[in-house]
Amino acid sequence: MLVKPEIHQAKILVVDDQIANVTLLEKILANIGYQHVFSTLDPTAVCELHRQHQFDLILLDLQMPVMDGFAVMQALKEVEPQSYTPVLVITAQPAEKLRALQAGAKDFVSKPFELVELQTRIANMLEVRLLYKRLAEYNLILEKRVEERTVQLRQSEARFKSFTKLSSDWYWEQDANGNYISAEGPVFEMLGIRSISDDGLASEPLENSSREPEDAKLDASDDVNDDAWNQAEYAQLHEKIQSRTPFLNYVYRRILNDGSHQFLQVSGEPIFDDVGRFTGYRGIGMELNDRQRANIESTYLRMALNSVGLAIMVFDGESKNLLDANLSACNLFGIAHQDLANFDLHHWGLSDMHTRNEEFANLVVTTGMLRENTQLRIQAGEYSPIGIEWRAFACDTERNSISDKWVIVAIMSETETITVFDGLD
């Protein structure tokens, strides 16, 4: 609800061809407290004045020469065809009240008017008009906020697509029935999609498609259709999707027509609506290159080595610095994996490695092994009998030669007796 100071700031126009009536209304409005009162004796000037000042209320006499009040209201509709026309008609003809309302007037006052009635009707009309303007302004603010939010969402979507392209080869979405409803990048080619529907979206991948949909057309890449998926790996992926659980960096593969293996990595999450109803899946995927595959295989190898009960340590062939060790080795010597760079051969009883370079190098050439029992200082700080199997490998692909880079591998286990070094195996 508006307060009086706000209403008294409203702009009012008095229109009458009689100077006495105009003067009377101006005095009444001034006494009430209205501070922005305009007037005119010329009805033809009303529209232009309204364009300039956008009045909150027009007090309009109906009976005027040249242009009566009805013609003025019709002209005002052209000025504001979709807006609220704030006209209060002042008439001495009761029969014209209904016609005035039908012509666009919002209220009327009969001549001669009563002061209290006039004040009340003016105040009521201004309150409605100002509330209408406030609502319009609020709508403009909302529209601006919606536009700004829309721009932000579009920018966010653009950033999301950009990040997706930078971090992966494709982005995909499926509905609750497993149909692809959105895709960015070579999704269908990578996934071996057999058919593309008329709307450009895809049905299930090749191995899940027993027949082609009636409304589908074949993909142009017919050579994709004969690729064989690793069924066990794909079954695990299918199980994850069926159970509606998220999955991260899942790797599976297929054998292409030329016999080569294609490795794919996908991540996905189920989508639920506001009431918790499952609506589909979305995720990203990428084809793994040789380096990425090597990193993954290295991770798998690390997991495998850590599951072995024997202690395995890898040393640089030249410097004899410790390069890596599995979990059992770290536990045996009581060191953390991140502290391997500080491994001191002398402290742990392996200082003789520096004097046995020829023996270790010979293992590279013969691809043999060297077994021995010795005593090493383990995590308890005391020397303990340890059985060691030594091996050495060149870090290139040439056989029977010593590369510039080679490594020594020690496979250790705690023993109860110490035997004499038995030479090359």
KOLBALO-895294 format. One line per 2 residues: number of its first residue (from 1); their letters; for each residue x, y negated, z negated of C-alpha. Coordinates in steps of 0.05 Angstrom, whole numbers, plus 5000, padded with zeros to 4 digits. Layout:
# KOLBALO-895294
NUM	a	X:Y:Z | ...;
//
This chain:
# KOLBALO-895294
1	ml	5000:5000:5000 | 5025:4930:5018;
3	vk	5033:4874:4967 | 5009:4802:4977;
5	pe	5078:4772:4993 | 5084:4820:5052;
7	ih	5014:4805:5077 | 5026:4731:5071;
9	qa	5086:4736:5118 | 5040:4761:5174;
11	ki	5034:4720:5237 | 4963:4696:5252;
13	lv	4934:4662:5314 | 4869:4621:5312;
15	vd	4833:4615:5379 | 4774:4567:5386;
17	dq	4755:4512:5434 | 4729:4469:5377;
19	ia	4783:4430:5341 | 4741:4426:5277;
21	nv	4736:4501:5272 | 4810:4510:5284;
23	tl	4828:4458:5231 | 4781:4491:5181;
25	le	4810:4560:5191 | 4881:4534:5187;
27	ki	4867:4501:5119 | 4833:4564:5092;
29	la	4891:4608:5113 | 4942:4559:5084;
31	ni	4905:4556:5017 | 4905:4632:5013;
33	gy	4981:4632:5023 | 4992:4652:5095;
35	qh	5056:4620:5119 | 5057:4634:5194;
37	vf	4992:4608:5224 | 4988:4588:5297;
39	st	4929:4560:5336 | 4906:4543:5406;
41	ld	4845:4510:5439 | 4862:4543:5506;
43	pt	4839:4616:5511 | 4880:4626:5574;
45	av	4944:4616:5534 | 4929:4673:5485;
47	ce	4964:4729:5523 | 5028:4689:5533;
49	lh	5029:4667:5461 | 5019:4739:5439;
51	rq	5076:4762:5483 | 5122:4712:5450;
53	hq	5102:4721:5377 | 5069:4790:5372;
55	fd	5014:4766:5325 | 4990:4811:5269;
57	li	4920:4781:5272 | 4881:4740:5324;
59	ll	4819:4703:5299 | 4779:4697:5364;
61	dl	4717:4657:5380 | 4672:4690:5432;
63	qm	4637:4629:5461 | 4689:4588:5498;
65	pv	4690:4555:5567 | 4734:4579:5625;
67	md	4751:4645:5590 | 4706:4674:5535;
69	gf	4728:4720:5480 | 4710:4783:5518;
71	av	4756:4764:5575 | 4812:4748:5526;
73	mq	4806:4817:5494 | 4808:4850:5563;
75	al	4871:4811:5580 | 4903:4831:5513;
77	ke	4893:4904:5531 | 4937:4893:5592;
79	ve	4990:4862:5548 | 4990:4921:5500;
81	pq	4955:4978:5537 | 4973:5031:5485;
83	sy	4980:4988:5423 | 4935:4966:5367;
85	tp	4901:4900:5387 | 4890:4860:5322;
87	vl	4828:4819:5340 | 4777:4793:5289;
89	vi	4718:4763:5325 | 4682:4701:5298;
91	ta	4612:4695:5328 | 4546:4661:5313;
93	qp	4508:4712:5357 | 4491:4776:5318;
95	ae	4473:4811:5383 | 4545:4805:5407;
97	kl	4576:4843:5349 | 4568:4912:5379;
99	ra	4592:4889:5447 | 4652:4857:5415;
101	lq	4671:4921:5378 | 4663:4960:5443;
103	ag	4708:4909:5478 | 4765:4922:5430;
105	ak	4753:4879:5369 | 4771:4912:5303;
107	df	4723:4872:5260 | 4679:4810:5261;
109	vs	4655:4752:5218 | 4589:4716:5229;
111	kp	4583:4641:5233 | 4574:4606:5188;
113	fe	4622:4651:5149 | 4629:4659:5074;
115	lv	4698:4645:5048 | 4705:4708:5005;
117	el	4681:4752:5062 | 4729:4718:5110;
119	qt	4788:4726:5062 | 4771:4799:5050;
121	ri	4764:4818:5123 | 4828:4782:5142;
123	an	4867:4816:5085 | 4839:4885:5104;
125	ml	4856:4876:5177 | 4926:4851:5163;
127	ev	4939:4909:5116 | 4918:4959:5170;
129	rl	4958:4922:5223 | 5021:4918:5181;
131	ly	5015:4991:5161 | 5006:5008:5234;
133	kr	5070:4969:5251 | 5107:5002:5193;
135	la	5086:5070:5220 | 5109:5051:5289;
137	ey	5176:5028:5262 | 5182:5092:5222;
139	nl	5167:5132:5284 | 5222:5095:5321;
141	il	5270:5111:5265 | 5250:5184:5267;
143	ek	5258:5185:5343 | 5327:5155:5336;
145	rv	5346:5206:5283 | 5319:5262:5327;
147	ee	5360:5235:5386 | 5422:5230:5342;
149	rt	5411:5300:5315 | 5399:5326:5385;
151	vq	5465:5296:5407 | 5499:5327:5347;
153	lr	5468:5394:5362 | 5489:5390:5435;
155	qs	5559:5371:5414 | 5560:5427:5363;
157	ea	5535:5475:5417 | 5589:5450:5464;
159	rf	5642:5459:5411 | 5615:5529:5395;
161	ks	5618:5549:5468 | 5688:5519:5474;
163	ft	5712:5556:5412 | 5680:5619:5438;
165	kl	5716:5613:5505 | 5782:5599:5470;
167	ss	5776:5656:5421 | 5743:5709:5465;
169	dw	5725:5729:5536 | 5650:5730:5527;
171	yw	5591:5714:5481 | 5528:5756:5480;
173	eq	5460:5760:5449 | 5410:5817:5448;
175	da	5337:5819:5428 | 5307:5868:5379;
177	ng	5299:5919:5436 | 5373:5916:5455;
179	ny	5363:5875:5519 | 5414:5821:5534;
181	is	5379:5754:5530 | 5439:5707:5532;
183	ae	5510:5714:5556 | 5572:5671:5568;
185	gp	5631:5698:5607 | 5640:5765:5643;
187	vf	5597:5805:5595 | 5565:5851:5645;
189	em	5629:5867:5682 | 5666:5881:5617;
191	lg	5610:5924:5588 | 5597:5961:5653;
193	ir	5525:5939:5659 | 5490:5979:5712;
195	si	5433:5932:5729 | 5416:5859:5727;
197	sd	5343:5839:5722 | 5310:5787:5766;
199	dg	5318:5734:5712 | 5393:5745:5711;
201	la	5394:5784:5645 | 5419:5854:5636;
203	se	5392:5920:5613 | 5431:5970:5571;
205	pl	5503:5990:5588 | 5516:6046:5636;
207	en	5522:6103:5587 | 5455:6086:5554;
209	ss	5416:6077:5619 | 5382:6141:5643;
211	re	5343:6105:5697 | 5342:6036:5727;
213	pe	5284:5989:5710 | 5232:5980:5764;
215	da	5245:5905:5765 | 5320:5911:5766;
217	kl	5371:5903:5821 | 5440:5935:5825;
219	da	5501:5895:5804 | 5547:5878:5861;
221	sd	5604:5913:5826 | 5587:5985:5844;
223	dv	5657:6008:5824 | 5639:5994:5752;
225	nd	5585:6048:5752 | 5634:6106:5752;
227	da	5675:6084:5692 | 5674:6132:5633;
229	wn	5667:6106:5563 | 5700:6139:5503;
231	qa	5635:6169:5477 | 5659:6178:5406;
233	ey	5680:6105:5400 | 5617:6079:5433;
235	aq	5574:6124:5390 | 5604:6091:5328;
237	lh	5589:6022:5357 | 5519:6043:5374;
239	ek	5509:6069:5303 | 5531:6002:5275;
241	iq	5481:5966:5318 | 5425:6015:5302;
243	sr	5438:6006:5227 | 5437:5930:5236;
245	tp	5503:5919:5202 | 5555:5868:5222;
247	fl	5621:5891:5252 | 5687:5855:5262;
249	ny	5740:5868:5314 | 5715:5937:5333;
251	vy	5758:5967:5388 | 5732:6017:5439;
253	rr	5754:6036:5509 | 5735:6064:5576;
255	il	5772:6098:5632 | 5769:6060:5697;
257	nd	5764:6090:5766 | 5840:6086:5775;
259	gs	5851:6126:5712 | 5875:6068:5670;
261	hq	5847:6052:5601 | 5810:5987:5587;
263	fl	5808:5967:5514 | 5752:5921:5490;
265	qv	5745:5888:5422 | 5677:5863:5398;
267	sg	5649:5830:5337 | 5575:5822:5323;
269	ep	5523:5806:5271 | 5448:5820:5265;
271	if	5400:5762:5272 | 5339:5754:5226;
273	dd	5284:5702:5227 | 5259:5661:5169;
275	vg	5217:5717:5142 | 5273:5768:5146;
277	rf	5249:5803:5210 | 5304:5831:5254;
279	tg	5306:5794:5321 | 5370:5820:5353;
281	yr	5445:5816:5354 | 5497:5765:5375;
283	gi	5572:5767:5379 | 5636:5757:5418;
285	gm	5682:5804:5455 | 5747:5806:5492;
287	el	5790:5851:5534 | 5855:5867:5498;
289	nd	5920:5854:5533 | 5983:5895:5521;
291	rq	6008:5851:5465 | 5941:5850:5429;
293	ra	5936:5926:5436 | 6006:5932:5409;
295	ni	5987:5890:5348 | 5927:5933:5335;
297	es	5966:5997:5344 | 6018:5969:5297;
299	ty	5964:5957:5246 | 5939:6028:5254;
301	lr	6010:6054:5249 | 6020:6014:5185;
303	ma	5957:6044:5156 | 5980:6114:5176;
305	ln	6050:6104:5146 | 6022:6078:5081;
307	sv	5979:6140:5074 | 6041:6185:5078;
309	gl	6069:6209:5011 | 6141:6207:5035;
311	ai	6180:6142:5029 | 6198:6114:5098;
313	mv	6247:6057:5107 | 6272:6024:5171;
315	fd	6340:5990:5174 | 6373:5947:5227;
317	ge	6426:5990:5260 | 6480:5936:5261;
319	sk	6469:5895:5198 | 6437:5951:5157;
321	nl	6386:5901:5132 | 6320:5931:5111;
323	ld	6268:5914:5164 | 6207:5950:5138;
325	an	6182:6002:5089 | 6117:6038:5076;
327	ls	6078:6036:5011 | 6109:6100:4983;
329	ac	6179:6069:4992 | 6158:6005:4958;
331	nl	6130:6046:4900 | 6192:6090:4896;
333	fg	6239:6030:4888 | 6189:5986:4851;
335	ia	6191:5928:4901 | 6136:5888:4934;
337	hq	6130:5891:5010 | 6140:5816:5016;
339	dl	6206:5823:4978 | 6238:5872:5027;
341	an	6284:5819:5055 | 6319:5817:4987;
343	fd	6332:5892:4986 | 6404:5902:4962;
345	lh	6436:5966:4988 | 6490:5966:4934;
347	hw	6441:5957:4877 | 6399:6016:4899;
349	gl	6458:6062:4915 | 6458:6057:4991;
351	sd	6521:6016:5000 | 6556:6072:5038;
353	mh	6510:6059:5098 | 6560:6006:5122;
355	tr	6616:6058:5127 | 6574:6109:5165;
357	ne	6561:6069:5228 | 6591:6122:5274;
359	ef	6548:6177:5244 | 6484:6138:5252;
361	an	6502:6116:5322 | 6513:6189:5341;
363	lv	6441:6203:5321 | 6418:6154:5374;
365	vt	6455:6192:5428 | 6436:6262:5405;
367	tg	6366:6244:5380 | 6382:6288:5321;
369	ml	6373:6281:5247 | 6417:6280:5185;
371	re	6395:6310:5120 | 6427:6299:5052;
373	nt	6413:6298:4978 | 6440:6240:4939;
375	ql	6427:6197:4878 | 6392:6130:4884;
377	ri	6369:6080:4832 | 6294:6079:4834;
379	qa	6244:6034:4799 | 6259:6060:4729;
381	ge	6329:6031:4736 | 6363:6099:4730;
383	ys	6393:6142:4784 | 6350:6199:4808;
385	pi	6362:6255:4858 | 6332:6236:4926;
387	gi	6329:6277:4989 | 6339:6236:5053;
389	ew	6328:6252:5126 | 6364:6202:5170;
391	ra	6344:6186:5242 | 6365:6131:5290;
393	fa	6332:6103:5353 | 6351:6053:5407;
395	cd	6301:5998:5417 | 6301:6005:5493;
397	te	6273:6056:5541 | 6340:6085:5564;
399	rn	6359:6153:5536 | 6429:6174:5513;
401	si	6454:6103:5505 | 6463:6055:5448;
403	sd	6423:5992:5457 | 6443:5924:5431;
405	kw	6384:5934:5384 | 6376:5999:5346;
407	vi	6346:6020:5281 | 6359:6072:5227;
409	va	6300:6108:5195 | 6306:6140:5126;
411	im	6253:6189:5103 | 6260:6201:5028;
413	se	6231:6245:4975 | 6249:6258:4903;
415	te	6286:6325:4893 | 6307:6364:4831;
417	ti	6375:6384:4858 | 6430:6351:4897;
419	tv	6462:6390:4954 | 6523:6374:4995;
421	fd	6512:6334:5058 | 6499:6385:5114;
423	gl	6518:6345:5175 | 6480:6336:5240;
425	d	6418:6378:5251;
//
